[in-house]
Amino acid sequence: MSLLEVAPHEFRRLAAEVTEIAADYLSSLDLRPVFPKTSGEETRHLFQAPLPEDAMGAKAFTYLHDVVDHSRAQNGRFFGYVLGSGEPVGAIADLLASVLNQNVTAWRSAPAAVTLERTVVGWLAEAIGCAGFRGSLTGGGSLANLMGLAMAREAKAPANEHGLAGKCVLYASEEVHMSIPKSVALLGLGRENLRLVPAGRDFRLIPAKLEKAIQADKASGKTPMAVVASAGTVNTGAIDPLPEIADIARQHNLWLHVDGAYGALAAIAAPDKFAGLELADSISLDPHKWLFQSLDCGCLLYRDASAAQRAFSHTGDYAKSLSSDPIEGFAFFEESIELSRRFRALKLWLSLRFHGMRAFRDVIRKNMELATRLGAAVANHPEFELLAPVELSAVCFRHRVGEPATDEELNRHNSAILKRLVERGRVYLSNTTVRGKFALRACIVNHRTTDADVDSVIPEVLAAAEIPPDQTQP
């Protein structure tokens, strides 16, 4: 037997040990501090060990307890970032996916896995009102956005047409996610050719400003190529006016990519908010956000598979399929930037079948109701200021000091509050900047969050505000 093999009885024992650790963690989530009481030095001391030359055997598993104790606890009071809560059934499926170790790149290399992924992608498209779209699962929304814009470039300004790509212009709201400028740079289009269109007081892109920017670029000899609309901006959850943007894109023959990594899956529960989503050429979304799957599980949907093939099909002889059968000859690598692809679909497939779509719809709707509840509590409290409308599940606000203060003073004040809030470990918020104002940001993308969890936010922020700045709360 290979030195790297583990006997079946030993695998069962080790898997049972990990399962026990995981079950203990889940059962104690509410008792754990949301952020562990640790430091960079402590984690370095625990985990930055020399490369082991000799086997540790089962003793290596004892360190898993340290890993758990020094990890953030994603209980119902975790409101930081747009990150799903790690639904347990999907997590169980992930173990089997790792054991099977399929390269989900073509049917012939992973028949069950490829078929499952194609099925799940179809489910996602149908669930958000885009039945008939094709696509693939990705590592996250950033890769999906990069792929969507790569498709846009090859459809509207092919890279082999020398000199054209440098003249191309893309448009997005000034509230767009940071992955879009990165994608523009990686595609060689130049960040100077990304036009950030002003957003209104509701943080949604202003269509008239988009039209004006396109007309100005055309007049100066530029080639408008694509528009990126946001279906849930990462800062405030704003949804750009998709029908109006789609109409402008169609009039000017532009590719319409919708960055829906945060919000698009909320169309399952609130379809009216996402009218026009079906008009997109490509859409990014993240099941590891609002379908609560464990990382990683992003998705890119697209209307026309030939556009994906034009961008990504470049097959070496060693990978060409010898089958013309539409199922057995299918290859994701002909429609994706990835060749090595993890079996991401298994967790989502099992989770959706286990719970049913109705359960996910109800939890997403509840998350949105909880955000509205928190937003109302903030707006009605004399010491707080709501900094943006609550469109989906992001609530941006700040604490105000008693006497009149400048924005700069309030920025410092709220930054200090956030630091102390995290140190207290009872509630975890993130931060953002809203029109130059430092904001405390609660984002509810969590199947565990309850009314009581949300109601704890204001008292915890007030408690953190009362702690002298030079004291650390035990």
C-alpha positions in Angstrom: 0.0 0.0 0.0 1.2 3.5 -0.8 2.7 5.6 2.0 0.0 8.1 1.2 -2.9 5.7 1.3 -5.3 5.5 4.3 -7.0 2.2 5.1 -10.8 2.3 4.9 -11.2 1.7 8.7 -8.8 4.5 9.5 -10.5 6.9 7.0 -13.8 6.2 8.8 -12.3 7.0 12.1 -10.6 10.2 11.0 -13.7 11.3 9.1 -15.8 10.7 12.2 -13.4 12.8 14.3 -13.7 15.7 11.9 -17.5 15.3 11.8 -17.5 15.5 15.6 -15.4 18.6 15.6 -17.7 20.2 13.0 -20.9 19.2 14.9 -19.5 20.6 18.1 -18.6 23.8 16.3 -22.2 24.2 14.9 -23.8 23.4 18.2 -21.7 26.1 20.0 -21.9 28.8 17.3 -24.1 31.1 19.4 -21.8 30.9 22.3 -18.7 31.8 20.4 -17.4 35.3 19.9 -18.1 36.3 16.3 -14.4 37.3 15.9 -12.0 35.1 17.9 -10.0 36.5 20.7 -6.7 36.2 19.1 -3.9 38.2 17.5 -1.6 38.0 14.5 1.3 37.0 16.8 -0.8 34.2 18.4 -1.9 32.7 15.1 1.7 32.9 13.8 2.9 31.1 16.8 0.3 28.4 16.5 0.3 27.7 12.8 3.6 28.9 11.3 5.5 25.7 12.0 8.5 24.2 10.1 7.7 21.9 7.2 7.3 18.4 8.8 9.7 15.8 7.4 8.3 12.8 9.4 4.8 11.7 9.7 2.6 13.0 12.6 -0.2 10.6 11.8 -3.5 11.1 13.6 -1.7 13.6 16.0 -2.0 16.2 13.2 -5.8 16.1 13.6 -5.5 17.5 17.2 -4.5 20.9 15.8 -7.9 21.2 14.1 -9.3 22.3 17.4 -6.9 25.3 17.3 -8.0 26.0 13.7 -11.7 26.1 14.8 -11.0 28.3 17.9 -9.1 30.8 15.9 -11.6 31.1 13.1 -14.5 33.6 12.8 -17.8 32.1 14.0 -20.4 32.7 11.4 -23.4 32.8 13.7 -26.5 34.9 13.3 -24.7 38.0 14.5 -22.1 38.0 11.7 -23.1 40.9 9.5 -19.7 41.6 7.9 -19.2 41.4 4.1 -21.5 39.8 1.6 -20.7 36.2 2.5 -23.1 33.3 2.9 -23.4 31.3 6.1 -22.2 27.9 5.0 -25.3 25.7 4.8 -24.4 22.3 6.5 -25.8 19.9 3.9 -23.8 21.5 1.2 -20.7 21.3 3.4 -21.2 17.6 3.9 -21.4 17.2 0.1 -18.1 19.0 -0.2 -16.3 16.2 1.6 -17.6 13.7 -1.0 -16.7 16.0 -3.8 -13.1 16.2 -2.5 -12.9 12.4 -2.2 -14.3 11.8 -5.7 -11.8 14.4 -6.9 -13.4 14.9 -10.4 -12.0 17.4 -12.9 -15.3 18.9 -14.0 -13.9 19.9 -17.4 -15.7 17.6 -19.9 -18.3 14.9 -19.7 -15.8 12.2 -20.5 -13.6 13.2 -17.6 -16.5 13.5 -15.1 -19.9 12.2 -16.4 -21.9 12.7 -13.2 -20.2 15.9 -12.2 -20.6 17.7 -15.6 -24.2 16.6 -15.9 -24.9 17.8 -12.4 -23.3 21.2 -13.0 -25.2 21.7 -16.3 -28.4 20.9 -14.4 -27.7 23.2 -11.5 -26.8 26.1 -13.8 -30.1 25.6 -15.6 -31.9 25.7 -12.2 -30.2 29.0 -11.3 -31.1 30.6 -14.6 -34.7 29.5 -14.2 -34.9 30.7 -10.6 -33.9 34.2 -11.4 -36.2 34.5 -14.5 -33.6 33.8 -17.2 -34.6 30.3 -18.3 -32.7 29.1 -21.3 -29.4 30.9 -20.3 -26.4 28.6 -20.2 -23.3 29.0 -18.0 -20.8 27.5 -15.6 -19.9 27.6 -12.0 -16.8 29.6 -11.1 -14.7 30.4 -8.0 -16.7 33.6 -7.4 -18.2 36.7 -8.8 -14.8 38.3 -9.7 -13.9 35.5 -12.1 -17.5 35.5 -13.5 -17.2 39.2 -14.1 -13.8 38.8 -15.8 -15.3 36.0 -18.1 -18.4 38.1 -18.9 -16.3 41.0 -20.0 -13.9 38.7 -22.0 -17.0 37.5 -23.8 -18.1 41.1 -24.4 -14.7 42.0 -25.9 -14.6 39.0 -28.3 -18.2 39.7 -29.3 -17.9 43.5 -29.8 -14.1 44.1 -30.3 -12.2 40.9 -31.0 -8.7 40.9 -29.7 -7.3 39.9 -33.1 -8.4 43.1 -34.6 -5.2 45.0 -33.9 -5.6 48.4 -32.3 -9.4 48.1 -31.8 -9.3 47.0 -28.2 -7.3 50.1 -27.1 -10.1 52.3 -28.5 -12.9 50.4 -26.7 -14.8 52.0 -23.8 -16.8 50.3 -21.1 -19.4 51.9 -18.8 -20.4 51.2 -15.2 -21.8 53.0 -12.2 -19.5 54.8 -9.9 -20.7 52.3 -7.3 -19.5 49.3 -9.3 -17.6 46.5 -7.6 -13.8 46.6 -7.6 -13.6 43.5 -9.7 -14.7 45.4 -12.8 -11.7 47.8 -13.0 -9.5 44.8 -12.3 -11.1 42.9 -15.2 -10.8 45.8 -17.6 -7.0 46.0 -16.7 -6.5 42.2 -17.0 -8.2 42.2 -20.5 -5.8 44.8 -21.7 -8.5 47.4 -22.3 -6.9 50.0 -20.0 -8.6 51.3 -16.8 -8.6 54.7 -18.4 -11.3 53.3 -20.8 -13.7 52.5 -18.0 -16.2 55.3 -17.6 -17.7 55.5 -14.2 -21.1 56.9 -14.7 -22.6 59.1 -11.9 -25.2 57.5 -9.6 -28.2 59.3 -8.1 -29.1 59.9 -4.5 -30.5 56.3 -4.5 -27.0 55.1 -5.6 -28.4 53.7 -8.9 -26.7 54.5 -12.2 -28.4 57.5 -14.0 -29.4 56.4 -17.5 -29.3 59.9 -19.0 -25.7 60.2 -17.8 -24.9 56.9 -19.4 -26.4 58.0 -22.7 -24.5 61.3 -22.6 -21.2 59.5 -21.9 -21.7 57.1 -24.8 -22.5 59.9 -27.2 -19.4 61.8 -26.1 -17.1 58.8 -26.7 -18.6 58.2 -30.1 -18.0 61.8 -31.0 -14.4 61.5 -30.0 -13.8 58.4 -32.1 -13.9 55.9 -29.3 -15.8 52.6 -29.6 -18.4 51.9 -26.9 -18.3 48.2 -26.2 -20.1 47.2 -23.0 -22.1 48.3 -20.1 -21.9 46.8 -16.6 -25.1 47.2 -14.6 -25.2 46.3 -10.9 -27.9 44.1 -9.5 -27.0 44.9 -5.9 -24.0 47.1 -5.4 -21.6 45.8 -2.7 -21.8 49.0 -0.7 -25.5 49.7 -0.4 -27.3 46.9 -2.3 -28.6 49.4 -4.9 -30.0 47.9 -8.1 -29.4 49.8 -11.3 -32.4 50.5 -13.6 -31.9 47.4 -15.7 -34.7 48.0 -18.3 -33.5 51.5 -19.1 -29.8 50.4 -19.3 -30.7 47.5 -21.5 -32.6 49.8 -23.9 -29.5 52.1 -24.2 -27.2 49.1 -24.7 -29.4 47.7 -27.4 -29.7 51.1 -29.2 -25.9 51.4 -29.3 -25.2 47.7 -29.9 -23.3 47.3 -26.6 -22.9 44.1 -24.6 -24.8 44.2 -21.3 -23.2 42.4 -18.4 -25.0 42.4 -15.1 -22.9 42.1 -11.9 -25.4 40.3 -9.7 -22.8 38.5 -7.5 -24.4 40.0 -4.4 -28.0 40.6 -5.3 -29.2 38.7 -8.4 -30.2 35.6 -6.4 -32.6 37.7 -4.4 -34.7 37.6 -7.6 -35.8 34.2 -6.3 -37.7 36.0 -3.5 -38.3 39.5 -5.0 -38.5 39.2 -8.8 -40.2 42.6 -9.2 -37.0 44.3 -8.0 -35.0 42.7 -10.9 -37.2 43.5 -13.9 -34.9 43.6 -16.9 -32.4 41.0 -15.7 -33.4 38.7 -18.5 -32.3 41.3 -21.0 -28.6 40.9 -20.1 -26.1 39.2 -22.3 -24.2 37.8 -19.3 -24.9 37.7 -15.5 -22.6 36.9 -12.6 -24.1 35.5 -9.4 -22.8 33.8 -6.3 -24.6 30.9 -4.7 -22.0 31.1 -1.9 -23.7 34.4 -0.9 -27.5 34.2 -1.1 -27.9 30.5 -1.5 -25.7 30.2 1.6 -23.2 27.7 0.1 -19.7 27.3 1.5 -16.9 28.8 -0.6 -16.4 28.6 -3.4 -19.4 28.6 -5.6 -19.9 31.5 -8.1 -21.6 31.4 -11.5 -21.6 33.0 -14.9 -24.8 32.9 -17.0 -24.9 33.9 -20.6 -27.6 34.1 -23.3 -25.5 32.8 -26.2 -23.2 29.8 -25.8 -21.4 30.7 -29.1 -20.2 33.9 -27.5 -18.6 31.9 -24.7 -17.0 29.5 -27.2 -15.7 32.4 -29.2 -14.0 33.8 -26.1 -12.7 30.6 -24.5 -12.5 27.8 -27.0 -8.9 27.0 -27.8 -8.5 23.2 -27.5 -5.2 21.4 -27.7 -5.1 18.0 -29.5 -4.7 16.3 -26.1 -8.1 17.6 -25.0 -10.2 17.3 -28.1 -13.4 15.3 -27.8 -13.9 12.4 -30.2 -17.6 12.4 -29.6 -20.2 14.4 -31.5 -22.9 13.5 -29.0 -24.3 16.8 -27.5 -24.0 15.3 -24.0 -21.0 13.1 -24.2 -19.0 15.6 -26.3 -19.7 18.5 -24.0 -16.7 20.3 -22.5 -16.8 23.2 -20.0 -13.3 24.2 -21.1 -14.8 25.3 -24.4 -17.0 27.8 -22.6 -14.9 28.8 -19.6 -11.5 30.2 -18.7 -10.8 27.3 -16.4 -9.5 23.9 -17.4 -9.1 22.4 -14.0 -12.5 22.7 -12.4 -13.6 21.6 -8.9 -16.8 19.7 -8.4 -18.7 22.8 -7.1 -22.1 21.6 -8.2 -22.5 18.7 -5.8 -23.0 20.8 -2.7 -25.5 23.1 -4.4 -27.4 20.2 -6.0 -27.7 18.2 -2.8 -28.6 21.4 -0.7 -31.4 22.4 -3.1 -32.8 18.9 -3.3 -32.6 18.4 0.5 -34.3 21.7 1.5 -36.2 22.6 -1.6 -36.3 26.0 -3.3 -39.2 27.3 -1.2 -37.0 27.2 1.9 -34.3 29.3 0.3 -36.9 31.7 -1.0 -38.3 32.1 2.5 -34.9 32.7 4.1 -33.8 35.3 1.5 -37.1 37.1 2.0 -36.5 36.9 5.8 -33.0 38.4 5.4 -34.4 41.3 3.5 -37.1 41.9 6.1 -34.5 41.8 8.8 -32.5 44.5 7.0 -35.6 46.6 6.7 -36.1 46.1 10.5 -32.6 47.2 11.3 -32.8 50.2 8.9 -36.0 51.4 10.6 -34.4 51.0 14.0 -31.4 53.1 12.9 -33.6 55.8 11.3 -35.8 56.1 14.4 -32.9 56.3 16.9 -31.7 59.9 17.7 -28.1 58.9 17.9 -27.9 57.2 14.5 -28.0 58.3 10.9 -29.0 56.0 8.0 -26.6 56.8 5.1 -28.3 54.9 2.3 -31.7 53.4 1.4 -32.1 49.7 2.4 -32.7 48.1 -1.0 -31.7 44.5 -0.4 -30.0 43.5 2.9 -27.1 46.0 3.4 -27.7 48.7 6.0 -25.2 51.6 6.1 -25.3 53.9 9.0 -23.2 55.8 11.5 -23.3 56.9 15.1 -23.4 60.6 15.9 -21.8 62.3 18.8 -23.8 64.6 21.1 -22.4 67.9 19.9 -22.2 69.1 16.2 -19.3 67.4 14.5 -17.7 67.5 11.1 -17.7 64.5 8.8 -14.0 64.0 9.4 -14.6 63.8 13.2 -17.5 61.5 12.7 -15.4 59.3 10.4 -12.8 58.9 13.1 -15.4 58.4 15.8 -17.2 55.6 13.9 -13.9 53.9 12.9 -13.0 53.7 16.6 -16.4 52.3 17.4 -16.0 49.5 14.8 -12.7 48.5 16.2 -14.1 48.2 19.7 -17.2 46.5 18.4 -15.1 43.7 16.8 -13.0 43.4 20.0 -16.2 42.9 22.0 -16.9 39.9 19.8 -20.7 39.9 20.1 -21.6 41.4 16.8 -19.5 41.7 13.6 -20.0 44.6 11.2 -17.9 45.7 8.3 -17.2 49.2 7.0 -17.5 51.1 3.8 -17.5 54.7 2.6 -20.8 56.3 1.5 -20.3 59.6 -0.3 -17.2 60.3 1.8 -18.7 59.3 5.1 -17.3 56.3 7.1 -20.2 53.9 7.5 -20.8 51.0 9.8 -22.3 48.3 7.4 -24.4 45.4 8.4 -25.1 43.0 5.5 -27.5 40.1 6.2 -26.8 37.1 4.0 -27.2 34.5 6.7 -29.7 31.7 7.2 -29.0 31.8 10.9 -29.9 35.4 11.6 -33.0 36.1 13.8 -34.9 39.1 15.0 -33.0 39.0 18.2 -29.7 39.0 16.4 -30.6 42.1 14.5 -32.0 43.8 17.5 -28.7 43.4 19.3 -26.9 45.6 16.7 -27.8 49.1 18.1 -27.2 48.2 21.8 -23.8 46.8 20.9 -22.8 49.8 18.9 -23.9 52.1 21.7 -21.9 50.0 24.2 -18.9 50.3 21.9 -19.4 54.0 21.6 -19.3 54.4 25.4 -15.9 52.6 25.9 -13.0 55.1 26.3 -10.9 54.9 23.1 -7.8 53.8 25.0 -9.5 50.8 26.6 -10.0 47.3 25.1 -13.2 45.6 26.1 -12.5 42.2 27.7 
